[in-house]
Amino acid sequence: MNREADPVTFAAMTNIDRRQLLKGTAAVAMTAAITTGAFTTPAYAAGHRPGDLGQAQPLDGRPFPAYDYTRANKLPREMTGYWTKSFDVAGTTRTAKVYIAAETPIRSYYTVIAVPDGADTAEFLQTSGWRDVADQRDEGLFVLEPGLDGWGDAVAEGAYVQAALTFFQSNNYFSIFGEHYLVGYGGGGPAVEAWAVANPLLVIAQAYVDSAGLSAAYLDTYASREFDGHTQYSPVTFPPDFRLIRYDEVVVPTWYIHPDATSAAASIAYWKHANDTLATGISEGFLGTGYHQRPGSDRWMTSHAGPISKVAVQTHPVNRRSSVVTRQIVEFLTAYTRYENFFAYSNSLYERADYKSLGIEVHTMQVAGFVREYLVYVPRSARRKAPVVFVWPGDSQTDKVFVDATQWWKLAEREGFILVVICEQYSRTSVVVSHHDSLVLFRQLRDTITAQYDVDPTRFYSTGHSAGSQVTQNLAIAFPEYFAAVATTSFPVAPNPAGTISIDSVAYPASGQKIPNYMIYGYGDIQQFVGTLWDDTQNATDGWAQYHLGVDGLALSDVDTAAGLRSGFHDRFQTWTWYDPGSHVPIFKVTKNAYRSHNTTCEEPPLLWDFLKHYSWEVAPNGTVTRYYSPSAFSRPGDRRRF
């Protein structure tokens, strides 16, 4: 297990612990709102004052919202406010509520809340402070409600919870991050926890107040189930004697507040095992006793971030309607994020970016007549004339999704470069985005970043995933003079038979010019990209490699080793490198991730940066491009060499 003592790993663990240990119960600071500027008040049902949620408006039969091009990366304004959705569960009508803050972005984080028996949902959200939390954080709430006779047992409630969360996870009224925070009160706790046990890859973190927990018998029905190599795209074949991940080995940070001392014991033990915690806990203020993931834990989900998870147990009763308690729950949950909601072997738990403390800036600008959003992070570690990494998210992955899903912000913090993450534009529906006007956007954004920040104009790099990789790779072919180097994941591009590529449906000729290029893809990636460059199947990866190797004056046989060099957790990375013939500078590189589907994983950006950081370039007034390579990544003056 090749896990080194990475300073980012231990920083993540320390920051999370500090965030939870140093907050007092009387004054728990809220994590920053996702956007900068003043908070705004969401839309409400007509006739109600801003402080009153009022009557929830029905989603049943409501037309899907129209596109709202006046808002950059925001859900349509008409969808903000308080909604109700009904479900037929075995002939019985059950309901769930949705609250969407006024400035909630596309694919925002949501907290799924199971309200206690006897509570009026609107009143509970108001008095407990959950509505205020959503407004201040520009996030959403999805609220599960008991039936007429109250909450049933966890098994009996399974059909309702499944129906409600199936709608929640995929609908055209609003869109979600893809992973969820769970909170259950009283009898609603076991109902939502049972779903978490059955769907642990979808749960970022969870908290249960006054819960009876789940029975050992129910937990045992899931504990030993295993995640196989099935993906949404191409299946992953594991090596002989490979040990599959069990459901009870999925790390999910968990907080039990005043649990039933007897009946919740099995649940607490289950989550301690899942999080691979130490047997002995430590006192952690309002959290009660914290059981930390043990140092050296070999859980897949924290193989890169390190042992950052925990299970906390607070035995004292609390006021469920206390806004202080609500904010403590939020503080615990939102210390974490995770990504990859389908394939267990690239699902990862990480520290969530706190925009306010980090200083991440959210900006908008007009691009081709449309308002567009982008993020800029200038870490404190950035020196004068800092390099810049432009990041293009994948299809439907907004800038805010990609900051957490890739952890590029942590890499920028460690390495001292400026991070610029591009947001897309509305596409298939009014609650989904994809790339549009990419060439106009980049030229305008490049000039803006150059004018407003202290950057090194000879060290601009581009990266992206999937559709974002497509944008970067197209630019590398048609406009290689834009970047010192590119490095992307999971979408190769090659010129068509006419020798052109397409950007925003416009054909541009391939330049035929060199540019250092690196791509990583997954064993279980989209079908047209899988395999290797040495198999008999010709696909997009082969065409991409043939173009760049040809431009570089290289052949497939010029690789450093046909077997590929192995690295990473469980030797998951198999890497091939080609070197510039005249200078022996690495100029073309490919890595296959043996344990990944198509979705991005946070273990890959460090590999991309380790390639990018060695290159710079200069463009003469006549358009001539001169490229340089620095073995020290420009940390030692005078070691760059031309190639």
MARDREN-895034 format. One line per field, with one value per residue (C-alpha): x, z, y. Coordinates in Angstrom, 3 decimals, m for minus. Layout:
px <- X;... .
pz <- Z;... .
py <- Y;... .
# end
This chain:
px <- 0.000;1.970;0.669;3.232;3.141;1.544;1.263;m2.150;m3.435;m2.598;m3.707;m7.132;m7.410;m6.194;m8.510;m11.594;m10.729;m9.900;m13.129;m15.128;m13.088;m12.692;m16.315;m18.292;m21.850;m23.135;m21.556;m20.972;m19.732;m21.477;m19.409;m19.289;m22.138;m21.272;m21.444;m19.879;m21.846;m24.930;m27.411;m30.756;m34.223;m35.845;m39.176;m42.228;m45.830;m47.867;m49.318;m46.657;m44.032;m40.363;m39.952;m42.843;m42.488;m46.213;m48.069;m45.887;m46.676;m47.306;m44.810;m47.349;m48.318;m46.316;m44.545;m40.774;m39.143;m38.126;m34.524;m33.453;m30.545;m30.362;m28.772;m25.313;m25.208;m28.422;m31.602;m34.410;m35.817;m39.304;m38.095;m36.901;m39.107;m41.087;m42.587;m44.436;m44.337;m46.658;m45.940;m48.236;m46.807;m48.843;m52.051;m51.267;m50.361;m47.187;m45.517;m42.075;m41.113;m38.414;m36.918;m34.683;m32.927;m33.069;m29.507;m29.181;m26.845;m27.328;m26.220;m26.047;m25.536;m28.788;m29.491;m32.090;m34.030;m36.497;m38.599;m39.823;m43.306;m45.921;m43.979;m45.466;m42.772;m42.787;m42.792;m39.996;m37.784;m38.373;m37.884;m34.995;m33.077;m32.844;m34.489;m31.977;m29.104;m30.294;m30.660;m27.265;m25.490;m27.482;m28.376;m31.431;m33.380;m35.285;m37.621;m39.087;m42.335;m44.088;m47.414;m50.730;m49.941;m46.377;m43.145;m43.232;m40.231;m37.289;m38.350;m41.950;m40.777;m38.404;m40.770;m41.643;m38.042;m36.962;m39.738;m39.011;m35.234;m35.520;m37.423;m34.975;m31.949;m33.261;m35.903;m36.176;m37.294;m33.925;m30.538;m28.272;m24.589;m25.028;m24.042;m26.142;m26.091;m28.616;m30.301;m32.955;m34.991;m36.745;m38.725;m37.473;m33.890;m34.060;m35.978;m33.293;m30.428;m31.752;m31.439;m27.884;m26.907;m28.279;m26.765;m23.569;m21.803;m24.403;m24.015;m21.405;m22.098;m25.055;m26.483;m29.294;m31.097;m33.045;m32.891;m33.507;m31.080;m31.373;m31.504;m28.475;m30.584;m31.239;m27.604;m26.462;m28.500;m26.211;m22.904;m21.342;m22.631;m19.824;m19.267;m18.275;m16.726;m20.015;m20.060;m22.428;m20.074;m17.554;m17.069;m13.860;m12.093;m10.229;m6.951;m6.898;m7.348;m8.595;m10.672;m13.922;m15.142;m17.974;m20.888;m19.754;m16.361;m17.711;m16.513;m19.414;m18.844;m21.655;m22.932;m25.445;m27.073;m28.876;m29.410;m31.424;m28.697;m29.861;m31.462;m28.957;m25.928;m25.904;m26.000;m23.196;m21.051;m21.801;m20.650;m17.568;m16.571;m17.408;m15.266;m12.478;m12.322;m10.145;m11.747;m11.253;m12.922;m11.924;m14.034;m14.861;m17.074;m20.567;m19.864;m19.610;m17.184;m15.398;m14.083;m11.552;m10.626;m7.442;m4.077;m2.957;m6.545;m6.702;m10.261;m10.564;m12.662;m9.914;m6.894;m5.895;m7.279;m6.019;m7.929;m10.265;m13.517;m15.053;m18.095;m19.292;m21.767;m23.392;m25.438;m27.166;m30.661;m30.937;m33.703;m34.534;m35.810;m32.697;m30.973;m27.695;m28.055;m28.925;m25.810;m23.687;m25.102;m24.327;m20.798;m20.194;m21.728;m20.256;m16.693;m16.902;m17.598;m17.357;m17.608;m18.360;m21.840;m21.787;m18.452;m17.069;m13.405;m13.141;m15.624;m13.701;m14.319;m12.612;m12.599;m15.071;m13.770;m14.753;m14.932;m14.783;m11.752;m9.902;m10.770;m12.277;m13.818;m17.020;m17.264;m19.529;m19.011;m20.881;m19.802;m21.410;m24.434;m24.887;m23.895;m21.301;m19.753;m16.186;m14.205;m10.755;m8.655;m5.416;m3.970;m1.789;1.036;0.904;4.040;4.443;3.997;2.153;1.291;m2.388;m4.382;m7.622;m10.049;m12.938;m15.463;m17.212;m20.704;m23.207;m20.347;m20.436;m17.453;m18.699;m19.168;m15.711;m13.872;m14.878;m15.122;m11.514;m9.877;m7.887;m8.103;m5.969;m3.373;m3.317;m2.883;0.048;1.762;1.093;m0.650;m3.777;m6.825;m9.496;m12.540;m14.946;m18.711;m20.773;m24.045;m27.580;m27.929;m30.379;m32.751;m32.950;m31.301;m28.310;m25.241;m22.663;m19.935;m20.852;m18.995;m15.773;m13.335;m14.843;m15.028;m11.403;m10.005;m12.026;m11.247;m7.522;m7.356;m9.338;m7.114;m3.958;m5.142;m6.489;m4.040;m0.271;0.302;3.177;1.957;4.455;2.905;m0.756;m2.029;m5.353;m7.058;m10.539;m12.569;m14.796;m16.507;m14.017;m11.190;m12.722;m12.527;m8.901;m7.780;m9.473;m7.675;m4.388;m4.814;m6.119;m4.498;m1.458;0.016;m2.545;m0.877;2.498;1.058;m2.263;m3.263;m6.801;m8.948;m11.334;m11.907;m9.371;m9.764;m8.230;m8.633;m11.214;m10.228;m10.422;m7.786;m10.050;m11.557;m14.783;m15.162;m18.743;m19.728;m17.093;m14.360;m10.745;m7.705;m5.271;m2.129;0.336;2.372;3.819;2.354;3.169;0.094;m1.026;m4.281;m5.641;m8.599;m10.325;m10.474;m14.270;m14.470;m16.799;m16.617;m14.958;m11.990;m11.175;m8.434;m4.840;m2.837;m1.405;m4.595;m6.250;m9.212;m8.994;m10.847;m10.668;m7.681;m5.672;m6.536;m5.563;m2.228;m1.452;m1.946;0.230;2.955;3.114;3.427;6.119;8.100;7.535;6.093;4.172;7.275;9.266;7.542;9.657;8.208;5.404;4.371;3.754;4.975;2.728;1.948;m0.769;m3.080;m3.203;m0.951;m4.008;m2.097;m0.359;1.619;3.406;5.694;7.277;10.219;11.023;13.651;16.031;15.950;14.694;11.972;8.726;6.258;3.459;2.023;m0.891;m2.159;m4.798;m6.535;m7.297;m9.979;m12.022;m15.148;m15.712;m16.281;m13.385;m11.434;m9.347;m6.278;m5.616;m5.147;m1.791;m0.571;m1.781;m0.060;3.180;3.229;2.093;4.319;7.560;6.630;6.612;6.284;6.738;4.949;6.798;4.952;5.093;3.353;6.439;6.165;9.227;8.749;10.842;11.180;12.370;13.253;12.691;9.354;11.055;12.025;15.735;16.695;18.364;17.467;14.925;15.939;14.471;13.024 .
pz <- 0.000;m1.273;1.060;1.893;4.714;2.553;4.474;2.876;4.360;7.913;7.357;6.369;9.533;11.753;10.211;10.687;14.276;15.026;13.463;15.743;18.933;19.143;18.593;21.789;22.234;22.661;19.548;16.744;13.677;10.435;7.500;4.743;2.299;m1.078;m2.856;m1.942;m1.184;0.894;1.661;m0.062;0.932;m0.998;m2.765;m0.799;m1.344;m2.044;1.005;3.523;5.109;4.391;7.838;7.340;5.196;4.647;2.768;0.751;m2.950;m4.806;m7.241;m8.304;m11.883;m11.936;m15.256;m15.117;m14.694;m17.685;m18.337;m16.323;m18.252;m15.940;m13.276;m13.539;m12.071;m10.110;m10.006;m11.761;m9.519;m9.823;m8.025;m4.875;m1.823;m0.053;m1.922;m1.296;m3.274;m2.796;m3.301;m3.576;m1.276;m1.469;m1.914;0.820;0.041;1.723;1.350;1.482;1.514;m0.369;0.643;m1.859;m0.782;m3.064;m4.392;m4.416;m7.251;m9.665;m8.058;m4.571;m1.397;0.295;3.781;3.957;7.215;8.763;11.072;14.428;15.059;15.766;14.253;11.844;9.184;8.378;12.043;12.811;9.977;11.163;14.938;14.690;12.413;9.462;7.158;8.285;7.676;4.118;3.459;4.892;3.025;m0.236;m0.023;m0.090;2.323;1.449;4.286;4.971;6.947;9.043;7.988;9.678;12.415;12.882;11.887;11.508;12.023;9.668;7.477;7.191;6.142;3.502;0.543;1.392;1.965;m1.255;m3.287;m1.879;m2.290;m5.792;m6.783;m4.852;m6.623;m10.158;m11.200;m13.453;m10.760;m9.018;m9.171;m6.377;m5.638;m5.849;m2.288;0.735;4.389;6.492;9.736;11.531;14.589;16.924;15.019;11.722;12.629;12.001;8.753;7.190;8.766;7.199;3.803;4.663;5.512;2.147;0.179;2.004;m1.099;m1.299;2.271;3.049;6.789;9.087;12.478;14.528;17.456;20.024;17.756;18.718;16.015;13.968;15.010;14.653;12.430;9.947;9.956;9.352;6.148;4.582;6.450;4.412;1.004;m1.384;m4.132;m7.360;m10.567;m12.164;m13.293;m15.266;m18.222;m18.666;m16.026;m14.009;m13.819;m10.549;m10.254;m8.714;m4.924;m4.859;m1.734;m2.456;m0.289;2.065;2.837;6.448;5.304;3.757;5.850;6.825;9.573;12.100;15.135;17.571;19.881;22.934;21.428;23.172;25.311;24.656;21.226;19.441;20.571;17.430;15.131;16.984;16.840;13.124;12.263;14.470;12.490;9.143;10.061;11.385;14.631;17.660;20.522;22.956;22.441;23.557;24.937;22.214;23.675;22.216;20.157;23.322;22.907;19.579;18.201;15.515;12.508;13.462;12.099;9.307;8.432;5.101;4.197;0.462;0.929;2.883;1.121;m0.140;2.460;5.418;8.590;8.778;9.764;13.172;15.096;17.900;20.671;22.831;25.598;27.010;25.848;23.655;22.484;18.946;18.092;19.302;16.545;18.455;18.205;14.514;13.849;15.744;13.523;10.438;11.688;12.062;8.741;6.515;7.591;5.016;1.368;m0.826;m4.487;m6.945;m6.131;m7.916;m7.962;m4.521;m5.505;m6.475;m3.916;m1.559;1.636;1.934;3.778;2.325;1.164;3.414;0.951;3.557;5.489;2.311;0.435;m2.593;m4.808;m6.829;m9.880;m12.869;m16.272;m19.546;m22.191;m25.636;m24.134;m21.204;m17.574;m16.565;m13.225;m12.344;m9.150;m8.319;m5.442;m4.648;m1.730;0.874;m0.403;m3.852;m4.448;m6.795;m10.439;m9.558;m12.161;m13.090;m13.564;m15.561;m14.683;m16.936;m15.070;m16.679;m18.128;m15.416;m12.934;m11.952;m10.663;m7.092;m7.542;m9.039;m6.331;m3.762;m6.034;m7.215;m4.231;m6.630;m3.932;m1.572;m4.271;m4.969;m1.242;m1.027;m4.280;m4.432;m7.790;m8.632;m9.326;m11.810;m12.126;m14.982;m14.657;m17.566;m19.052;m18.996;m21.305;m21.394;m18.807;m16.741;m13.795;m15.641;m17.208;m19.829;m21.828;m24.210;m25.869;m24.548;m26.836;m26.260;m22.541;m22.249;m24.168;m22.071;m18.801;m19.591;m20.136;m16.948;m14.798;m16.318;m15.602;m12.091;m10.462;m10.010;m12.421;m14.335;m17.947;m19.070;m16.831;m17.778;m17.660;m18.565;m17.188;m17.205;m16.814;m19.390;m21.348;m19.704;m20.947;m24.398;m24.245;m23.053;m25.581;m28.426;m27.403;m27.220;m30.829;m32.360;m30.106;m28.380;m27.954;m25.205;m22.606;m21.339;m20.975;m20.563;m18.461;m18.341;m17.445;m19.364;m22.757;m25.614;m28.775;m32.235;m35.531;m37.946;m41.448;m42.687;m40.125;m37.991;m34.530;m33.355;m30.607;m30.025;m33.387;m35.272;m37.150;m36.496;m38.217;m36.152;m35.601;m35.922;m33.124;m29.991;m26.523;m23.428;m22.882;m20.214;m19.767;m17.139;m17.743;m15.869;m16.427;m16.236;m18.260;m21.151;m23.606;m26.465;m24.239;m22.498;m23.240;m23.846;m26.683;m27.308;m27.806;m31.156;m30.659;m32.254;m30.300;m29.430;m27.144;m29.988;m32.320;m29.676;m29.035;m32.714;m33.388;m30.538;m30.921;m34.614;m33.894;m31.304;m33.811;m31.787;m32.276;m29.865;m29.523;m28.099;m24.717;m21.568;m20.763;m22.528;m19.226;m17.626;m14.231;m11.249;m8.426;m6.039;m3.566;m4.430;m7.415;m9.123;m11.613;m14.686;m16.465;m19.804;m20.738;m23.979;m24.097;m26.558;m28.933;m28.837;m25.141;m23.330;m21.718;m20.957;m23.526;m23.707;m20.921;m20.311;m17.089;m16.677;m13.290;m12.618;m9.993;m11.469;m13.551;m15.534;m12.704;m11.413;m8.296;m6.032;m6.213;m9.806;m9.711;m7.865;m10.756;m13.273;m11.424;m11.084;m14.876;m15.570;m13.126;m15.006;m18.145;m19.269;m22.667;m24.483;m27.594;m29.815;m31.603;m34.827;m33.085;m32.658;m29.512;m27.419;m24.691;m21.587;m19.043;m15.448;m13.478;m10.233;m11.397;m11.448;m7.782;m8.668;m10.734;m14.017;m14.342;m17.144;m20.539;m23.975;m25.881 .
py <- 0.000;2.979;5.686;8.337;10.877;13.583;16.908;17.508;14.244;15.245;18.831;17.553;15.482;18.326;20.923;18.757;17.953;21.586;22.743;20.460;20.721;24.481;25.452;26.145;24.951;28.484;29.937;27.474;29.306;28.544;27.307;29.930;30.410;28.988;32.318;35.609;38.742;39.389;36.637;37.001;35.915;33.056;33.252;32.132;31.336;34.465;36.183;35.175;37.352;36.473;34.901;32.495;29.372;29.359;26.652;24.312;24.540;21.244;19.778;17.147;17.943;21.150;21.904;21.726;25.140;27.210;28.191;31.218;32.703;35.723;33.511;31.974;28.466;28.917;26.898;28.784;31.484;30.015;26.863;28.606;28.307;25.585;22.628;19.375;16.119;13.141;9.455;6.450;3.794;0.574;2.544;5.088;8.679;9.887;13.256;14.850;18.512;20.396;23.725;25.536;28.724;31.762;31.455;27.672;26.672;23.835;20.571;22.017;20.044;18.963;17.688;14.927;15.315;12.875;15.060;13.700;12.305;14.930;17.815;20.298;20.285;24.002;24.959;22.479;23.750;27.299;26.930;24.458;26.794;24.420;26.946;29.599;27.187;26.585;30.318;31.188;28.390;28.662;24.972;22.754;20.579;17.407;16.490;13.053;13.015;10.348;8.873;9.623;7.100;8.315;6.648;2.885;0.656;0.903;m2.021;m0.823;2.646;1.305;1.650;5.263;6.331;4.651;6.277;9.724;9.516;8.092;11.233;13.405;11.976;12.447;14.953;17.989;20.452;20.706;18.990;17.798;17.332;13.552;12.667;13.581;14.574;12.626;13.704;11.659;12.675;10.239;7.625;9.020;8.133;4.380;4.909;7.098;5.131;1.923;3.615;4.677;1.112;m0.046;2.885;3.889;5.226;8.012;9.290;11.947;12.037;11.418;12.441;10.888;12.547;10.473;7.441;3.834;2.702;m0.461;m4.085;m6.307;m8.568;m5.753;m4.634;m8.191;m8.388;m5.760;m5.986;m8.800;m7.722;m6.878;m4.328;m6.031;m4.678;m3.629;0.013;2.227;1.885;m0.943;m3.657;m3.749;m7.097;m7.573;m9.497;m13.000;m13.139;m9.542;m8.834;m7.023;m4.144;m5.042;m2.727;m2.536;m1.210;2.000;4.926;7.243;9.869;9.368;11.283;9.773;12.332;10.911;7.461;4.773;3.201;m0.338;m0.535;1.745;m0.259;m2.408;0.648;2.416;m0.715;m1.097;2.417;2.147;m0.920;0.720;3.727;1.505;3.474;3.118;1.214;4.090;7.451;10.933;13.760;16.318;19.014;19.114;15.981;13.906;11.020;10.822;7.545;8.407;6.346;4.580;5.736;3.425;2.481;0.672;1.664;2.381;5.526;7.313;5.822;9.269;11.708;9.684;8.665;11.679;9.981;9.405;8.212;10.481;9.650;12.335;10.678;13.785;14.803;17.898;20.193;19.058;22.523;24.293;26.243;25.777;21.993;22.302;24.351;21.842;19.093;21.172;21.808;18.078;17.043;19.727;19.139;16.327;15.734;12.642;11.776;8.954;7.780;4.447;2.591;1.742;1.501;5.169;6.519;8.816;10.778;14.169;17.459;19.947;23.329;26.249;29.131;31.884;30.655;29.679;32.854;31.104;33.776;33.329;35.603;36.074;37.647;38.008;35.494;35.629;37.342;34.931;35.338;32.729;31.815;30.859;30.293;31.632;30.361;32.182;30.212;31.871;29.688;31.329;33.344;36.296;35.372;32.174;29.546;29.130;25.916;26.287;23.488;22.387;20.179;17.243;17.355;18.466;19.058;22.720;24.675;24.225;20.481;20.115;22.056;19.433;16.392;16.724;18.460;20.654;23.341;21.241;20.757;24.502;25.124;22.746;23.715;27.459;27.820;29.830;27.695;28.830;26.560;27.201;26.773;25.552;26.842;25.420;22.452;19.513;20.993;24.174;22.390;20.859;22.431;21.543;23.293;26.095;28.981;27.448;29.222;32.668;31.944;30.892;33.855;36.277;34.498;34.255;38.003;38.684;36.461;37.961;41.501;40.954;38.528;38.260;35.382;33.864;34.215;31.553;28.881;28.546;24.963;23.352;20.279;18.802;15.657;13.934;16.741;19.112;16.929;17.168;20.982;20.954;18.336;20.213;23.403;21.465;20.340;23.558;26.185;24.618;28.089;28.768;26.540;25.385;21.858;20.027;17.030;15.621;12.619;10.379;11.969;11.710;13.777;13.328;15.207;13.802;12.537;16.133;17.117;19.272;19.243;20.862;23.455;24.628;23.122;25.139;23.270;24.251;22.734;20.696;22.750;19.890;21.506;19.922;20.386;18.273;16.117;13.625;11.727;9.330;7.035;4.222;0.480;0.763;3.970;4.786;1.905;3.777;4.697;1.413;m1.095;m0.091;1.383;m2.087;m4.081;m4.846;m2.521;0.903;3.571;7.270;6.756;5.226;8.120;10.700;8.964;8.521;12.234;13.483;10.863;11.722;15.433;14.662;12.580;9.402;5.938;3.733;1.564;4.505;4.122;3.845;0.397;m1.449;m3.028;0.354;1.503;0.697;3.142;4.283;2.544;m1.177;m0.341;1.069;3.256;1.817;4.565;4.832;7.766;8.952;11.368;14.131;12.645;15.607;16.526;13.421;15.549;13.670;14.980;12.433;10.297;7.910;6.325;3.633;3.507;m0.152;0.621;3.432;3.804;7.003;9.497;11.534;10.603;12.836;10.615;11.709;15.529;15.165;13.009;15.583;18.426;16.465;16.379;19.955;21.828;21.169;23.122;26.744;28.378;31.664;32.903;35.345;38.190;36.157;33.227;31.046;28.915;28.040;25.436;24.792;22.005;22.414;19.257;21.180;22.649;26.082;25.963;26.081;29.148;28.403;24.718;25.129;23.864;24.357;21.424 .
# end
